[in-house]
Amino acid sequence: MLQSLLALPLGALAEVLLFLLVYSFSPLNGKLTAALVALLSVAAVVLYSTFRWPGADVLAMYIAVLAVGGYLLGIISSSYEERRAEGGPRRRWFHWAPALIVVFFLALFALDGVLVTISTQGLPAWLAQVILPKSSQDEHVQSLFPGTVANNFQKKEEQYNAYLDQVKRQQERGWKVDKGWLKKPVVGAPAVFQVRVQEADDAPVRFAEVSGIFLRPSDSRKDMSFRMQEVEPGLYQVILRLPEPGMWDLLLKIKRGSQLHEVRASTSVDAKGG
C-alpha cells in the first residue's frame, strides 16, 4: 500500500485533516499541534511498516514528507496566530524563504515517489508504449527495477576460494542444466518452474535432490525456498507463486550423492495484468 503512487499524497492530506481537527478542538497552539500531528503520522507509518515492510527508501520518504508537512503546518498556523494577536494582517502570512524550502522538498519527494513506484510496479501500460523502445520480437519490455544487488563472494577470501573450487569441479563434471518457466510468471499466480539436468554425454541425471531459493534483493523476508520433484528422468518441476513483481535472483542446487552442482541466475515476474 505504501508503494502506491496515490498513498503519499493521501497520507499528506490525512495529516492536514488531523491537524485541523486537533487544532480546532484542543487548547494547543499551532506549533505544538503541528509537532504532535507530525509525530503521530510518522508513528502510524512506522507501525504499519512493521506489518508490511515497504522498503527502507519508501519508509524514509514517508517520514521526510510527513515531517516537512508538520513543519509547513506549524509555520502557517503560527503566522496566523501572530496576525490575529496583532489585530490585523500587518505581516505576511508566509515568508518566501521557508516557502522555497518547502516547495523544493515537496517537488523532490514527489519525484522520488514516482521513481519508487515505477521501480516496484513498472510504468503504466500506455506510458510504457510511448517511452520504452519497441521490441523486434514483440516481447513485453520490463520497466520494473527494485534495486538488485548481486551476491559478493569476495567478502571473505575463504568463501571465495571455496566457490572457485566448486566452479572448477562443476566444469570438470560437465553437467548440462536447462532451467526456466513453462510460461511467463505473473505475481501471485501459480507458475511451473522446471529444470532439466543431463550428464556430459546427454544421459539424464536421475534421482537427484534439486532445491533452490528465489531471493528478493530489496527484502530478504520475501525470499522463497523450494524443492523440486522428478517428473521424468532428469526433469524436475515445482509450482511457485512469487509475491512481488520485478527482478528475483535464483540460487539452484542439484545434489546427487557427494556431487553438488550450483547454478545462479535471475528472473523477472510480471505485475498483475502486465
C-alpha atoms as a printed R data frame, in Angstrom:
    type eleno elety resid chain resno       x       y       z
1   ATOM     1    CA   MET     A     1   0.000   0.000   0.000
2   ATOM     2    CA   LEU     A     2   2.775   2.480   0.890
3   ATOM     3    CA   GLN     A     3   4.348   1.914  -2.531
4   ATOM     4    CA   SER     A     4   1.227   3.101  -4.347
5   ATOM     5    CA   LEU     A     5   1.561   6.383  -6.222
6   ATOM     6    CA   LEU     A     6  -1.564   7.799  -4.503
7   ATOM     7    CA   ALA     A     7  -0.639   6.716  -0.976
8   ATOM     8    CA   LEU     A     8   1.883   9.520  -0.414
9   ATOM     9    CA   PRO     A     9  -0.397  12.495  -1.242
10  ATOM    10    CA   LEU     A    10  -3.272  10.812   0.587
11  ATOM    11    CA   GLY     A    11  -1.059  10.439   3.652
12  ATOM    12    CA   ALA     A    12  -0.134  14.136   3.499
13  ATOM    13    CA   LEU     A    13  -3.829  15.048   3.149
14  ATOM    14    CA   ALA     A    14  -4.696  12.873   6.165
15  ATOM    15    CA   GLU     A    15  -2.017  14.703   8.158
16  ATOM    16    CA   VAL     A    16  -3.558  18.081   7.246
17  ATOM    17    CA   LEU     A    17  -7.067  16.924   8.204
18  ATOM    18    CA   LEU     A    18  -5.801  15.567  11.520
19  ATOM    19    CA   PHE     A    19  -4.054  18.871  12.195
20  ATOM    20    CA   LEU     A    20  -7.243  20.860  11.531
21  ATOM    21    CA   LEU     A    21  -9.225  18.562  13.807
22  ATOM    22    CA   VAL     A    22  -6.771  18.763  16.719
23  ATOM    23    CA   TYR     A    23  -6.131  22.487  16.237
24  ATOM    24    CA   SER     A    24  -9.858  23.281  16.251
25  ATOM    25    CA   PHE     A    25 -10.811  21.263  19.338
26  ATOM    26    CA   SER     A    26  -7.725  21.451  21.578
27  ATOM    27    CA   PRO     A    27  -6.059  24.266  23.529
28  ATOM    28    CA   LEU     A    28  -2.689  23.639  21.856
29  ATOM    29    CA   ASN     A    29  -1.152  26.366  19.708
30  ATOM    30    CA   GLY     A    30  -0.249  25.819  16.085
31  ATOM    31    CA   LYS     A    31   3.384  24.779  16.553
32  ATOM    32    CA   LEU     A    32   2.589  22.249  19.286
33  ATOM    33    CA   THR     A    33  -0.332  20.866  17.283
34  ATOM    34    CA   ALA     A    34   1.833  20.522  14.168
35  ATOM    35    CA   ALA     A    35   4.583  18.747  16.125
36  ATOM    36    CA   LEU     A    36   2.082  16.378  17.736
37  ATOM    37    CA   VAL     A    37   0.379  15.564  14.427
38  ATOM    38    CA   ALA     A    38   3.719  15.003  12.690
39  ATOM    39    CA   LEU     A    39   4.845  12.598  15.427
40  ATOM    40    CA   LEU     A    40   1.540  10.701  15.301
41  ATOM    41    CA   SER     A    41   1.668  10.474  11.498
42  ATOM    42    CA   VAL     A    42   5.251   9.199  11.475
43  ATOM    43    CA   ALA     A    43   4.473   6.715  14.254
44  ATOM    44    CA   ALA     A    44   1.486   5.391  12.295
45  ATOM    45    CA   VAL     A    45   3.596   4.850   9.161
46  ATOM    46    CA   VAL     A    46   6.392   3.142  11.107
47  ATOM    47    CA   LEU     A    47   3.884   0.892  12.884
48  ATOM    48    CA   TYR     A    48   2.240  -0.066   9.591
49  ATOM    49    CA   SER     A    49   5.630  -0.818   8.019
50  ATOM    50    CA   THR     A    50   6.346  -3.415  10.719
51  ATOM    51    CA   PHE     A    51   3.445  -5.482   9.333
52  ATOM    52    CA   ARG     A    52   4.056  -4.818   5.627
53  ATOM    53    CA   TRP     A    53   7.619  -3.696   5.032
54  ATOM    54    CA   PRO     A    54   7.725  -1.316   2.041
55  ATOM    55    CA   GLY     A    55  11.497  -0.948   1.927
56  ATOM    56    CA   ALA     A    56  13.823   1.465   3.713
57  ATOM    57    CA   ASP     A    57  13.755   4.001   0.871
58  ATOM    58    CA   VAL     A    58   9.946   4.177   0.836
59  ATOM    59    CA   LEU     A    59   9.730   4.446   4.627
60  ATOM    60    CA   ALA     A    60  12.354   7.229   4.704
61  ATOM    61    CA   MET     A    61  10.445   9.126   2.031
62  ATOM    62    CA   TYR     A    62   7.202   8.972   4.029
63  ATOM    63    CA   ILE     A    63   8.911  10.100   7.224
64  ATOM    64    CA   ALA     A    64  10.522  13.032   5.422
65  ATOM    65    CA   VAL     A    65   7.276  14.118   3.740
66  ATOM    66    CA   LEU     A    66   5.275  13.946   6.969
67  ATOM    67    CA   ALA     A    67   7.979  15.829   8.867
68  ATOM    68    CA   VAL     A    68   8.089  18.590   6.253
69  ATOM    69    CA   GLY     A    69   4.285  18.662   6.252
70  ATOM    70    CA   GLY     A    70   4.286  19.231  10.006
71  ATOM    71    CA   TYR     A    71   6.886  21.974   9.602
72  ATOM    72    CA   LEU     A    72   4.745  23.715   6.987
73  ATOM    73    CA   LEU     A    73   1.599  23.472   9.120
74  ATOM    74    CA   GLY     A    74   3.477  24.905  12.100
75  ATOM    75    CA   ILE     A    75   4.693  27.910  10.093
76  ATOM    76    CA   ILE     A    76   1.263  28.675   8.648
77  ATOM    77    CA   SER     A    77  -0.591  28.319  11.928
78  ATOM    78    CA   SER     A    78   1.923  30.357  13.955
79  ATOM    79    CA   SER     A    79   1.847  33.152  11.361
80  ATOM    80    CA   TYR     A    80  -1.932  33.149  11.533
81  ATOM    81    CA   GLU     A    81  -1.819  33.364  15.335
82  ATOM    82    CA   GLU     A    82   0.599  36.312  15.217
83  ATOM    83    CA   ARG     A    83  -1.630  38.219  12.790
84  ATOM    84    CA   ARG     A    84  -4.665  37.593  14.938
85  ATOM    85    CA   ALA     A    85  -2.845  38.695  18.112
86  ATOM    86    CA   GLU     A    86  -1.765  41.959  16.445
87  ATOM    87    CA   GLY     A    87  -5.310  42.706  15.384
88  ATOM    88    CA   GLY     A    88  -4.943  42.502  11.630
89  ATOM    89    CA   PRO     A    89  -2.904  41.386   8.625
90  ATOM    90    CA   ARG     A    90   0.175  43.505   9.397
91  ATOM    91    CA   ARG     A    91   2.663  40.789   8.466
92  ATOM    92    CA   ARG     A    92   2.929  38.351   5.641
93  ATOM    93    CA   TRP     A    93   1.292  35.061   6.479
94  ATOM    94    CA   PHE     A    94   4.132  33.049   4.915
95  ATOM    95    CA   HIS     A    95   7.703  34.212   4.252
96  ATOM    96    CA   TRP     A    96   9.180  33.430   0.840
97  ATOM    97    CA   ALA     A    97  12.373  31.803   2.233
98  ATOM    98    CA   PRO     A    98  10.735  28.844   4.050
99  ATOM    99    CA   ALA     A    99   8.218  28.689   1.204
100 ATOM   100    CA   LEU     A   100  11.022  27.982  -1.282
101 ATOM   101    CA   ILE     A   101  12.498  25.317   1.007
102 ATOM   102    CA   VAL     A   102   9.140  23.586   1.404
103 ATOM   103    CA   VAL     A   103   8.385  23.730  -2.332
104 ATOM   104    CA   PHE     A   104  11.833  22.302  -3.142
105 ATOM   105    CA   PHE     A   105  11.440  19.339  -0.802
106 ATOM   106    CA   LEU     A   106   7.857  18.674  -1.899
107 ATOM   107    CA   ALA     A   107   8.995  18.563  -5.540
108 ATOM   108    CA   LEU     A   108  11.911  16.285  -4.574
109 ATOM   109    CA   PHE     A   109   9.639  13.923  -2.637
110 ATOM   110    CA   ALA     A   110   7.115  13.854  -5.477
111 ATOM   111    CA   LEU     A   111   9.851  12.854  -7.944
112 ATOM   112    CA   ASP     A   112  11.188  10.233  -5.513
113 ATOM   113    CA   GLY     A   113   7.679   8.831  -5.078
114 ATOM   114    CA   VAL     A   114   7.240   8.476  -8.828
115 ATOM   115    CA   LEU     A   115  10.611   6.713  -9.199
116 ATOM   116    CA   VAL     A   116   9.924   4.307  -6.310
117 ATOM   117    CA   THR     A   117   6.506   3.470  -7.747
118 ATOM   118    CA   ILE     A   118   7.943   2.806 -11.202
119 ATOM   119    CA   SER     A   119  10.713   0.614  -9.768
120 ATOM   120    CA   THR     A   120   8.265  -1.600  -7.861
121 ATOM   121    CA   GLN     A   121   5.220  -1.584 -10.146
122 ATOM   122    CA   GLY     A   122   6.546  -0.540 -13.534
123 ATOM   123    CA   LEU     A   123   5.337   2.147 -15.899
124 ATOM   124    CA   PRO     A   124   1.631   2.301 -16.774
125 ATOM   125    CA   ALA     A   125   0.959   0.382 -19.988
126 ATOM   126    CA   TRP     A   126   0.073   3.481 -22.018
127 ATOM   127    CA   LEU     A   127   3.183   5.361 -20.867
128 ATOM   128    CA   ALA     A   128   5.443   2.350 -21.469
129 ATOM   129    CA   GLN     A   129   4.251   2.195 -25.086
130 ATOM   130    CA   VAL     A   130   5.235   5.832 -25.577
131 ATOM   131    CA   ILE     A   131   8.586   5.911 -23.724
132 ATOM   132    CA   LEU     A   132  10.089   2.416 -23.940
133 ATOM   133    CA   PRO     A   133  11.640   1.129 -27.183
134 ATOM   134    CA   LYS     A   134   9.728  -1.324 -29.321
135 ATOM   135    CA   SER     A   135  10.930  -4.925 -29.196
136 ATOM   136    CA   SER     A   136  11.810  -6.504 -32.531
137 ATOM   137    CA   GLN     A   137  10.403  -9.824 -31.287
138 ATOM   138    CA   ASP     A   138   7.149  -8.348 -29.948
139 ATOM   139    CA   GLU     A   139   8.138  -9.077 -26.346
140 ATOM   140    CA   HIS     A   140   6.963  -7.196 -23.280
141 ATOM   141    CA   VAL     A   141   9.654  -4.738 -22.119
142 ATOM   142    CA   GLN     A   142  10.041  -4.713 -18.340
143 ATOM   143    CA   SER     A   143  10.279  -1.359 -16.547
144 ATOM   144    CA   LEU     A   144  10.496  -2.836 -13.021
145 ATOM   145    CA   PHE     A   145  13.744  -2.437 -11.110
146 ATOM   146    CA   PRO     A   146  13.533  -2.937  -7.315
147 ATOM   147    CA   GLY     A   147  17.246  -2.469  -6.702
148 ATOM   148    CA   THR     A   148  19.088  -5.689  -7.471
149 ATOM   149    CA   VAL     A   149  22.381  -6.264  -5.646
150 ATOM   150    CA   ALA     A   150  24.392  -9.284  -6.746
151 ATOM   151    CA   ASN     A   151  25.906 -11.689  -4.225
152 ATOM   152    CA   ASN     A   152  29.528 -10.843  -3.489
153 ATOM   153    CA   PHE     A   153  31.714 -13.891  -2.932
154 ATOM   154    CA   GLN     A   154  34.778 -11.766  -2.204
155 ATOM   155    CA   LYS     A   155  33.524 -10.643   1.206
156 ATOM   156    CA   LYS     A   156  35.556 -13.439   2.723
157 ATOM   157    CA   GLU     A   157  38.568 -14.922   0.983
158 ATOM   158    CA   GLU     A   158  37.882 -18.419   2.270
159 ATOM   159    CA   GLN     A   159  34.342 -18.428   0.914
160 ATOM   160    CA   TYR     A   160  35.530 -17.062  -2.407
161 ATOM   161    CA   ASN     A   161  38.209 -19.754  -2.797
162 ATOM   162    CA   ALA     A   162  35.685 -22.460  -1.924
163 ATOM   163    CA   TYR     A   163  33.369 -21.063  -4.565
164 ATOM   164    CA   LEU     A   164  36.147 -21.171  -7.187
165 ATOM   165    CA   ASP     A   165  36.865 -24.813  -6.306
166 ATOM   166    CA   GLN     A   166  33.182 -25.629  -6.641
167 ATOM   167    CA   VAL     A   167  33.036 -23.964 -10.063
168 ATOM   168    CA   LYS     A   168  36.092 -25.926 -11.214
169 ATOM   169    CA   ARG     A   169  34.555 -29.244 -10.154
170 ATOM   170    CA   GLN     A   170  31.326 -28.383 -11.915
171 ATOM   171    CA   GLN     A   171  33.131 -27.563 -15.137
172 ATOM   172    CA   GLU     A   172  35.044 -30.836 -14.988
173 ATOM   173    CA   ARG     A   173  31.820 -32.765 -14.313
174 ATOM   174    CA   GLY     A   174  30.191 -31.286 -17.411
175 ATOM   175    CA   TRP     A   175  26.552 -31.423 -16.314
176 ATOM   176    CA   LYS     A   176  24.136 -29.564 -18.556
177 ATOM   177    CA   VAL     A   177  21.366 -27.636 -16.775
178 ATOM   178    CA   ASP     A   178  18.424 -26.124 -18.634
179 ATOM   179    CA   LYS     A   179  16.004 -24.148 -16.463
180 ATOM   180    CA   GLY     A   180  13.021 -21.899 -16.957
181 ATOM   181    CA   TRP     A   181   9.294 -21.289 -16.633
182 ATOM   182    CA   LEU     A   182   6.701 -23.087 -18.734
183 ATOM   183    CA   LYS     A   183   5.051 -19.686 -19.156
184 ATOM   184    CA   LYS     A   184   5.897 -16.150 -18.060
185 ATOM   185    CA   PRO     A   185   5.303 -15.844 -14.282
186 ATOM   186    CA   VAL     A   186   2.808 -13.263 -13.016
187 ATOM   187    CA   VAL     A   187   2.847 -12.001  -9.446
188 ATOM   188    CA   GLY     A   188   0.618 -14.071  -7.146
189 ATOM   189    CA   ALA     A   189  -0.305 -16.608  -9.856
190 ATOM   190    CA   PRO     A   190   0.900 -20.234  -9.875
191 ATOM   191    CA   ALA     A   191   3.636 -20.933 -12.405
192 ATOM   192    CA   VAL     A   192   5.605 -24.083 -13.198
193 ATOM   193    CA   PHE     A   193   9.378 -23.827 -12.900
194 ATOM   194    CA   GLN     A   194  11.359 -26.720 -14.313
195 ATOM   195    CA   VAL     A   195  14.963 -27.876 -14.533
196 ATOM   196    CA   ARG     A   196  16.409 -30.486 -16.878
197 ATOM   197    CA   VAL     A   197  19.773 -31.965 -15.837
198 ATOM   198    CA   GLN     A   198  21.963 -34.062 -18.153
199 ATOM   199    CA   GLU     A   199  25.370 -35.686 -17.930
200 ATOM   200    CA   ALA     A   200  28.173 -34.663 -20.259
201 ATOM   201    CA   ASP     A   201  27.083 -37.477 -22.620
202 ATOM   202    CA   ASP     A   202  23.430 -36.234 -22.552
203 ATOM   203    CA   ALA     A   203  22.256 -39.021 -20.221
204 ATOM   204    CA   PRO     A   204  19.656 -37.747 -17.720
205 ATOM   205    CA   VAL     A   205  20.804 -37.081 -14.159
206 ATOM   206    CA   ARG     A   206  18.286 -39.151 -12.201
207 ATOM   207    CA   PHE     A   207  17.361 -39.346  -8.526
208 ATOM   208    CA   ALA     A   208  18.994 -36.048  -7.645
209 ATOM   209    CA   GLU     A   209  17.935 -33.700  -4.871
210 ATOM   210    CA   VAL     A   210  17.052 -30.410  -6.549
211 ATOM   211    CA   SER     A   211  16.310 -27.419  -4.353
212 ATOM   212    CA   GLY     A   212  16.714 -23.696  -4.532
213 ATOM   213    CA   ILE     A   213  15.698 -20.297  -3.354
214 ATOM   214    CA   PHE     A   214  14.376 -17.243  -5.142
215 ATOM   215    CA   LEU     A   215  15.989 -14.216  -3.494
216 ATOM   216    CA   ARG     A   216  14.221 -10.859  -3.289
217 ATOM   217    CA   PRO     A   217  17.114  -8.332  -3.314
218 ATOM   218    CA   SER     A   218  15.015  -5.498  -1.845
219 ATOM   219    CA   ASP     A   219  13.537  -7.529   1.042
220 ATOM   220    CA   SER     A   220  15.119 -10.766   2.262
221 ATOM   221    CA   ARG     A   221  11.945 -11.648   4.209
222 ATOM   222    CA   LYS     A   222  10.241 -12.390   0.902
223 ATOM   223    CA   ASP     A   223  12.876 -14.978  -0.136
224 ATOM   224    CA   MET     A   224  11.180 -18.214  -1.238
225 ATOM   225    CA   SER     A   225  12.774 -21.647  -0.812
226 ATOM   226    CA   PHE     A   226  11.588 -24.677  -2.768
227 ATOM   227    CA   ARG     A   227  12.266 -28.354  -3.503
228 ATOM   228    CA   MET     A   228  11.621 -29.939  -6.876
229 ATOM   229    CA   GLN     A   229  10.177 -33.319  -7.820
230 ATOM   230    CA   GLU     A   230  11.467 -35.531 -10.628
231 ATOM   231    CA   VAL     A   231   8.569 -35.894 -13.079
232 ATOM   232    CA   GLU     A   232  10.527 -37.856 -15.678
233 ATOM   233    CA   PRO     A   233  14.170 -38.962 -15.958
234 ATOM   234    CA   GLY     A   234  16.305 -35.883 -15.458
235 ATOM   235    CA   LEU     A   235  13.358 -33.436 -15.455
236 ATOM   236    CA   TYR     A   236  12.401 -31.703 -12.210
237 ATOM   237    CA   GLN     A   237   9.443 -29.375 -11.618
238 ATOM   238    CA   VAL     A   238   7.828 -27.250  -8.921
239 ATOM   239    CA   ILE     A   239   4.811 -24.906  -8.817
240 ATOM   240    CA   LEU     A   240   5.584 -21.498  -7.304
241 ATOM   241    CA   ARG     A   241   3.778 -18.242  -6.561
242 ATOM   242    CA   LEU     A   242   6.174 -15.307  -6.327
243 ATOM   243    CA   PRO     A   243   4.601 -12.500  -4.273
244 ATOM   244    CA   GLU     A   244   6.251  -9.415  -5.811
245 ATOM   245    CA   PRO     A   245   6.816  -8.177  -9.374
246 ATOM   246    CA   GLY     A   246  10.234  -7.320 -10.734
247 ATOM   247    CA   MET     A   247  13.620  -8.990 -10.618
248 ATOM   248    CA   TRP     A   248  14.433 -12.043  -8.475
249 ATOM   249    CA   ASP     A   249  17.784 -13.793  -8.022
250 ATOM   250    CA   LEU     A   250  17.902 -17.594  -8.152
251 ATOM   251    CA   LEU     A   251  20.225 -19.978  -6.352
252 ATOM   252    CA   LEU     A   252  19.692 -23.550  -7.573
253 ATOM   253    CA   LYS     A   253  21.367 -26.598  -6.003
254 ATOM   254    CA   ILE     A   254  21.482 -30.045  -7.609
255 ATOM   255    CA   LYS     A   255  22.887 -32.784  -5.396
256 ATOM   256    CA   ARG     A   256  23.420 -36.454  -6.186
257 ATOM   257    CA   GLY     A   257  25.430 -38.310  -3.591
258 ATOM   258    CA   SER     A   258  28.610 -36.322  -2.991
259 ATOM   259    CA   GLN     A   259  28.201 -34.397  -6.243
260 ATOM   260    CA   LEU     A   260  26.947 -30.840  -5.868
261 ATOM   261    CA   HIS     A   261  26.095 -28.547  -8.766
262 ATOM   262    CA   GLU     A   262  25.096 -24.909  -8.172
263 ATOM   263    CA   VAL     A   263  23.531 -22.520 -10.637
264 ATOM   264    CA   ARG     A   264  22.959 -18.818 -10.133
265 ATOM   265    CA   ALA     A   265  20.635 -16.819 -12.339
266 ATOM   266    CA   SER     A   266  17.897 -14.187 -12.262
267 ATOM   267    CA   THR     A   267  14.332 -13.963 -13.476
268 ATOM   268    CA   SER     A   268  11.604 -11.348 -13.739
269 ATOM   269    CA   VAL     A   269   7.977 -11.518 -12.666
270 ATOM   270    CA   ASP     A   270   5.253  -9.506 -14.388
271 ATOM   271    CA   ALA     A   271   2.840  -7.353 -12.429
272 ATOM   272    CA   LYS     A   272  -0.842  -8.308 -12.490
273 ATOM   273    CA   GLY     A   273  -2.351  -7.528 -15.833
274 ATOM   274    CA   GLY     A   274   1.092  -6.688 -17.200
